[in-house]
Amino acid sequence: MKITVLFNSRAVSSSLQVGWGFSALIGDNIIFDTGEKGEFLFHNINALEIDLNIITTAVISHEHWDHTGGLWQLLDYRKDIDVYACPGFSDEFKNNVRLHGGRLFEMESFYEITQDIWVTGEIPAVYKREKTPEQALIIDTERGLIVITGCAHPGIINMLNIISEHFQGRPLYAVVGGFHLLNKPASVFNLIVETFKDMGIKKVGPTHCTGSEAENVFRQVYREDFFNMSVGTVLNIGY
């Protein structure tokens, strides 16, 4: 599966916009999260020569501004996009999707949005004493499951366990995205890396809220199986 990084805090070229947040294009027509600003997202989409006219779907992991910021400009450009969200997202978010012409789908549980591409549906979480429901995207490939997370507020290992339970018999092949380990003690992210290995995960691409210290540990352990998630990076994995 081809995964193109559209927004992040670093880029392969100075001609691309960077900032806080995350966005990736799955295949040619599914956007996972939309970064902090529509202006930045559209700049990168145009610079990478991606055809906006064939994008049909947006999957929003959670409602934080750094993952939803580009959604409204995207919907203004393509009013018929399917937007997959969690039922626990705010009424303001849901109403905005409809006002901008999007087709809102509130996913309570696992759902196959197109062949071999799934969302987990809502997984409960609390962040800064506020409910922060979140979902991940899953690609079922020849080599196993590729999991893409926004921030993993429910806990990255918790999310992976839930996914493994649902897809019994399918191995976890790769995990990319935000793991929310920023400012966590080394003992925590060392344990996370060890658990990834124990779970049989072959490739990783931690980024965004994972934090540079935790990323470095993943890089040291996974070596050539560590993905650079800079804006403009194109991953072809799972074949």
QUIGILIN-V40084 format. One record per residue. N is the residue number from 0. RES is the residue in three letters. SS is DSSP state (H for helix, E for strand, - for the rest). PHI is phi in whole degrees, -180 to 180 (* if undefined). PSI is psi in degrees with one decimal (none if undefined). Layout:
n=N res=RES ss=SS phi=PHI psi=PSI
n=N res=RES ss=SS phi=PHI psi=PSI
This chain:
n=0 res=MET ss=- phi=* psi=136.4
n=1 res=LYS ss=E phi=-87 psi=127.2
n=2 res=ILE ss=E phi=-125 psi=121.4
n=3 res=THR ss=E phi=-111 psi=124.1
n=4 res=VAL ss=E phi=-78 psi=119.2
n=5 res=LEU ss=E phi=-98 psi=-27.7
n=6 res=PHE ss=E phi=-154 psi=139.4
n=7 res=ASN ss=- phi=-172 psi=-173.4
n=8 res=SER ss=- phi=-90 psi=-2.9
n=9 res=ARG ss=- phi=-144 psi=159.9
n=10 res=ALA ss=E phi=-142 psi=161.1
n=11 res=VAL ss=- phi=-78 psi=-14.1
n=12 res=SER ss=- phi=-147 psi=146.8
n=13 res=SER ss=- phi=-69 psi=-10.0
n=14 res=SER ss=- phi=-79 psi=-7.5
n=15 res=LEU ss=- phi=-103 psi=145.1
n=16 res=GLN ss=- phi=-80 psi=140.0
n=17 res=VAL ss=- phi=-128 psi=165.9
n=18 res=GLY ss=- phi=174 psi=-158.0
n=19 res=TRP ss=- phi=-99 psi=124.8
n=20 res=GLY ss=- phi=137 psi=-173.6
n=21 res=PHE ss=- phi=-151 psi=144.9
n=22 res=SER ss=E phi=-158 psi=143.8
n=23 res=ALA ss=E phi=-145 psi=148.5
n=24 res=LEU ss=E phi=-99 psi=125.6
n=25 res=ILE ss=E phi=-101 psi=116.4
n=26 res=GLY ss=- phi=66 psi=-131.1
n=27 res=ASP ss=- phi=-115 psi=-10.9
n=28 res=ASN ss=- phi=-134 psi=4.3
n=29 res=ILE ss=E phi=-121 psi=123.4
n=30 res=ILE ss=E phi=-100 psi=128.6
n=31 res=PHE ss=E phi=-105 psi=112.1
n=32 res=ASP ss=- phi=62 psi=164.3
n=33 res=THR ss=- phi=-137 psi=15.8
n=34 res=GLY ss=- phi=69 psi=-166.5
n=35 res=GLU ss=- phi=-89 psi=-25.3
n=36 res=LYS ss=- phi=-145 psi=140.5
n=37 res=GLY ss=H phi=-62 psi=-37.9
n=38 res=GLU ss=H phi=-57 psi=-44.7
n=39 res=PHE ss=H phi=-68 psi=-44.9
n=40 res=LEU ss=H phi=-61 psi=-47.1
n=41 res=PHE ss=H phi=-68 psi=-36.7
n=42 res=HIS ss=H phi=-57 psi=-47.9
n=43 res=ASN ss=H phi=-69 psi=-39.2
n=44 res=ILE ss=H phi=-60 psi=-44.5
n=45 res=ASN ss=H phi=-69 psi=-41.2
n=46 res=ALA ss=H phi=-64 psi=-32.7
n=47 res=LEU ss=- phi=-89 psi=3.3
n=48 res=GLU ss=- phi=57 psi=45.5
n=49 res=ILE ss=- phi=-93 psi=135.3
n=50 res=ASP ss=- phi=-84 psi=104.5
n=51 res=LEU ss=H phi=-64 psi=-23.9
n=52 res=ASN ss=H phi=-71 psi=-13.6
n=53 res=ILE ss=H phi=-105 psi=2.7
n=54 res=ILE ss=- phi=-75 psi=125.4
n=55 res=THR ss=- phi=-114 psi=-18.3
n=56 res=THR ss=E phi=-143 psi=139.9
n=57 res=ALA ss=E phi=-124 psi=126.9
n=58 res=VAL ss=E phi=-108 psi=121.7
n=59 res=ILE ss=- phi=-106 psi=119.5
n=60 res=SER ss=- phi=-69 psi=-47.5
n=61 res=HIS ss=- phi=-157 psi=172.8
n=62 res=GLU ss=- phi=-87 psi=0.7
n=63 res=HIS ss=- phi=-63 psi=147.7
n=64 res=TRP ss=H phi=-57 psi=-31.9
n=65 res=ASP ss=H phi=-80 psi=1.6
n=66 res=HIS ss=H phi=-121 psi=-11.9
n=67 res=THR ss=H phi=-116 psi=-5.0
n=68 res=GLY ss=- phi=-59 psi=-33.4
n=69 res=GLY ss=- phi=-92 psi=-2.5
n=70 res=LEU ss=H phi=-65 psi=-39.4
n=71 res=TRP ss=H phi=-69 psi=-39.2
n=72 res=GLN ss=H phi=-69 psi=-35.3
n=73 res=LEU ss=H phi=-63 psi=-43.8
n=74 res=LEU ss=H phi=-69 psi=-32.4
n=75 res=ASP ss=H phi=-65 psi=-33.0
n=76 res=TYR ss=H phi=-79 psi=-40.7
n=77 res=ARG ss=- phi=-128 psi=92.5
n=78 res=LYS ss=- phi=-75 psi=-10.4
n=79 res=ASP ss=- phi=-101 psi=19.0
n=80 res=ILE ss=- phi=-75 psi=141.1
n=81 res=ASP ss=E phi=-82 psi=127.6
n=82 res=VAL ss=E phi=-115 psi=116.6
n=83 res=TYR ss=E phi=-96 psi=118.9
n=84 res=ALA ss=E phi=-131 psi=178.6
n=85 res=CYS ss=- phi=-99 psi=145.8
n=86 res=PRO ss=- phi=-57 psi=-29.7
n=87 res=GLY ss=- phi=-80 psi=-0.9
n=88 res=PHE ss=- phi=-64 psi=157.6
n=89 res=SER ss=- phi=-68 psi=156.4
n=90 res=ASP ss=H phi=-62 psi=-33.5
n=91 res=GLU ss=H phi=-61 psi=-45.6
n=92 res=PHE ss=H phi=-62 psi=-48.6
n=93 res=LYS ss=H phi=-62 psi=-43.2
n=94 res=ASN ss=H phi=-64 psi=-37.5
n=95 res=ASN ss=H phi=-64 psi=-39.7
n=96 res=VAL ss=H phi=-58 psi=-46.7
n=97 res=ARG ss=H phi=-68 psi=-41.1
n=98 res=LEU ss=H phi=-63 psi=-32.2
n=99 res=HIS ss=- phi=-87 psi=3.6
n=100 res=GLY ss=- phi=91 psi=9.1
n=101 res=GLY ss=- phi=-81 psi=156.2
n=102 res=ARG ss=E phi=-98 psi=111.5
n=103 res=LEU ss=E phi=-89 psi=130.5
n=104 res=PHE ss=E phi=-123 psi=120.9
n=105 res=GLU ss=E phi=-102 psi=110.9
n=106 res=MET ss=- phi=-98 psi=115.9
n=107 res=GLU ss=- phi=-83 psi=-30.2
n=108 res=SER ss=- phi=-148 psi=-174.3
n=109 res=PHE ss=- phi=-56 psi=137.9
n=110 res=TYR ss=E phi=-152 psi=133.5
n=111 res=GLU ss=E phi=-88 psi=106.7
n=112 res=ILE ss=E phi=-79 psi=-26.7
n=113 res=THR ss=E phi=-157 psi=173.5
n=114 res=GLN ss=- phi=-55 psi=121.1
n=115 res=ASP ss=- phi=69 psi=10.1
n=116 res=ILE ss=E phi=-122 psi=121.9
n=117 res=TRP ss=E phi=-124 psi=158.7
n=118 res=VAL ss=E phi=-113 psi=151.0
n=119 res=THR ss=- phi=-75 psi=-21.3
n=120 res=GLY ss=- phi=76 psi=-178.9
n=121 res=GLU ss=- phi=-66 psi=127.4
n=122 res=ILE ss=E phi=-116 psi=123.0
n=123 res=PRO ss=- phi=-66 psi=148.3
n=124 res=ALA ss=- phi=-158 psi=159.7
n=125 res=VAL ss=E phi=-128 psi=129.1
n=126 res=TYR ss=E phi=-134 psi=125.2
n=127 res=LYS ss=- phi=52 psi=45.0
n=128 res=ARG ss=- phi=67 psi=15.0
n=129 res=GLU ss=E phi=-121 psi=141.8
n=130 res=LYS ss=E phi=-63 psi=129.7
n=131 res=THR ss=- phi=-134 psi=73.1
n=132 res=PRO ss=- phi=-62 psi=145.7
n=133 res=GLU ss=E phi=-147 psi=153.1
n=134 res=GLN ss=- phi=-132 psi=156.8
n=135 res=ALA ss=- phi=-115 psi=164.7
n=136 res=LEU ss=E phi=-110 psi=140.9
n=137 res=ILE ss=E phi=-127 psi=133.5
n=138 res=ILE ss=E phi=-115 psi=122.7
n=139 res=ASP ss=E phi=-93 psi=109.7
n=140 res=THR ss=E phi=-114 psi=177.3
n=141 res=GLU ss=- phi=-58 psi=-35.3
n=142 res=ARG ss=- phi=-92 psi=-9.3
n=143 res=GLY ss=E phi=138 psi=-165.7
n=144 res=LEU ss=E phi=-88 psi=133.9
n=145 res=ILE ss=E phi=-104 psi=125.0
n=146 res=VAL ss=E phi=-111 psi=131.0
n=147 res=ILE ss=E phi=-119 psi=123.7
n=148 res=THR ss=E phi=-117 psi=151.6
n=149 res=GLY ss=- phi=-84 psi=-63.7
n=150 res=CYS ss=- phi=-134 psi=-12.1
n=151 res=ALA ss=- phi=56 psi=44.0
n=152 res=HIS ss=- phi=-60 psi=-30.8
n=153 res=PRO ss=- phi=-73 psi=-2.1
n=154 res=GLY ss=- phi=100 psi=121.9
n=155 res=ILE ss=H phi=-63 psi=-40.3
n=156 res=ILE ss=H phi=-69 psi=-39.7
n=157 res=ASN ss=H phi=-58 psi=-45.1
n=158 res=MET ss=H phi=-64 psi=-42.5
n=159 res=LEU ss=H phi=-67 psi=-36.5
n=160 res=ASN ss=H phi=-64 psi=-41.0
n=161 res=ILE ss=H phi=-64 psi=-42.2
n=162 res=ILE ss=H phi=-65 psi=-44.8
n=163 res=SER ss=H phi=-61 psi=-39.2
n=164 res=GLU ss=H phi=-64 psi=-38.8
n=165 res=HIS ss=H phi=-71 psi=-44.3
n=166 res=PHE ss=- phi=-97 psi=56.3
n=167 res=GLN ss=- phi=-57 psi=129.9
n=168 res=GLY ss=- phi=94 psi=-13.2
n=169 res=ARG ss=- phi=-98 psi=126.6
n=170 res=PRO ss=- phi=-75 psi=150.8
n=171 res=LEU ss=E phi=-82 psi=116.1
n=172 res=TYR ss=E phi=-96 psi=-48.1
n=173 res=ALA ss=E phi=-144 psi=147.0
n=174 res=VAL ss=E phi=-133 psi=125.5
n=175 res=VAL ss=E phi=-134 psi=154.2
n=176 res=GLY ss=E phi=120 psi=-160.9
n=177 res=GLY ss=E phi=-84 psi=130.4
n=178 res=PHE ss=- phi=-109 psi=-1.3
n=179 res=HIS ss=- phi=54 psi=53.8
n=180 res=LEU ss=- phi=-112 psi=5.7
n=181 res=LEU ss=- phi=-59 psi=130.1
n=182 res=ASN ss=- phi=69 psi=8.6
n=183 res=LYS ss=- phi=-80 psi=151.2
n=184 res=PRO ss=- phi=-66 psi=155.1
n=185 res=ALA ss=H phi=-57 psi=-33.2
n=186 res=SER ss=H phi=-61 psi=-32.9
n=187 res=VAL ss=H phi=-72 psi=-52.5
n=188 res=PHE ss=H phi=-75 psi=-23.3
n=189 res=ASN ss=H phi=-64 psi=-40.5
n=190 res=LEU ss=H phi=-66 psi=-38.7
n=191 res=ILE ss=H phi=-62 psi=-46.2
n=192 res=VAL ss=H phi=-61 psi=-44.1
n=193 res=GLU ss=H phi=-60 psi=-40.2
n=194 res=THR ss=H phi=-68 psi=-39.2
n=195 res=PHE ss=H phi=-55 psi=-46.2
n=196 res=LYS ss=H phi=-63 psi=-42.3
n=197 res=ASP ss=H phi=-64 psi=-30.9
n=198 res=MET ss=- phi=-80 psi=-5.3
n=199 res=GLY ss=- phi=84 psi=14.9
n=200 res=ILE ss=- phi=-69 psi=124.1
n=201 res=LYS ss=- phi=-89 psi=-32.2
n=202 res=LYS ss=E phi=-139 psi=147.0
n=203 res=VAL ss=E phi=-139 psi=151.4
n=204 res=GLY ss=E phi=-142 psi=68.4
n=205 res=PRO ss=E phi=-71 psi=143.2
n=206 res=THR ss=E phi=-161 psi=-174.6
n=207 res=HIS ss=H phi=56 psi=-117.4
n=208 res=CYS ss=H phi=-77 psi=4.5
n=209 res=THR ss=H phi=-65 psi=-35.4
n=210 res=GLY ss=- phi=89 psi=145.2
n=211 res=SER ss=H phi=-65 psi=-35.4
n=212 res=GLU ss=H phi=-65 psi=-46.6
n=213 res=ALA ss=H phi=-67 psi=-39.7
n=214 res=GLU ss=H phi=-57 psi=-42.3
n=215 res=ASN ss=H phi=-63 psi=-37.1
n=216 res=VAL ss=H phi=-66 psi=-45.2
n=217 res=PHE ss=H phi=-58 psi=-42.9
n=218 res=ARG ss=H phi=-62 psi=-43.1
n=219 res=GLN ss=H phi=-66 psi=-37.0
n=220 res=VAL ss=H phi=-79 psi=-42.8
n=221 res=TYR ss=H phi=-89 psi=-19.8
n=222 res=ARG ss=H phi=52 psi=-117.1
n=223 res=GLU ss=H phi=-69 psi=-10.0
n=224 res=ASP ss=H phi=-98 psi=14.0
n=225 res=PHE ss=E phi=-97 psi=129.1
n=226 res=PHE ss=- phi=-96 psi=133.6
n=227 res=ASN ss=- phi=-78 psi=124.7
n=228 res=MET ss=- phi=-106 psi=32.1
n=229 res=SER ss=- phi=-67 psi=151.7
n=230 res=VAL ss=E phi=-57 psi=132.2
n=231 res=GLY ss=- phi=99 psi=-12.9
n=232 res=THR ss=- phi=-70 psi=135.0
n=233 res=VAL ss=E phi=-117 psi=118.3
n=234 res=LEU ss=E phi=-100 psi=134.5
n=235 res=ASN ss=E phi=-121 psi=98.8
n=236 res=ILE ss=- phi=-132 psi=156.9
n=237 res=GLY ss=- phi=96 psi=1.9
n=238 res=TYR ss=- phi=-89 psi=none
